[in-house]
Every structure is written in structure tokens, then in C-alpha cells.
Amino acid sequence: MEADAARYIGAGLAAIGMIGAGIGVGNVWASYISALARNPAAKDDIGANIWIGFAVTEAIALFALIIGLLALFG
């Protein structure tokens, strides 16, 4: 009985990482749009960097999801 409660608490705590990654992805794209609004000619220079930042931030969300699922079903 207590082990089930600990699993649910662990999965819920792992979900906090997904919330943070969602905020991070929003910040990445907001900064990209702001940079393009200031200097549209720099689109090619910062285009690759935006995708790298997005991928790394989204990977954190996937890691948190895997940890949550392992805590719940592992």
C-alpha cells in the first residue's frame, strides 16, 4: 500500500521536469521571434541554433517522462 503511494509521488515529482521544459521551449521560441523582429536578416545565422536549443530543451521533457514512467511502472 505504501509502495503504491511512493510510486505516485515519484511520478508526480518527475512531472515537474516536464513543466519546466514546457516553459523553456516557450522561452526559446519567444526569444527567436523577438530576435527576428529586431533583425530579420539574421534568420539564417540563428536558424540552426534555435533547433538545437529546442531539441535539448525537449529532450529534458522526454527524460522526465521516462523517469516518471519508470517510477510508476518499473
Secondary structure, 3 states (H helix, E strand, C coil): CHHHHHHHHHHHHHHHHHHHHHHHHHHHHHHHHHHHHHCHHHHHHHHHHHHHHHHHHHHHHHHHHHHHHHHHHC
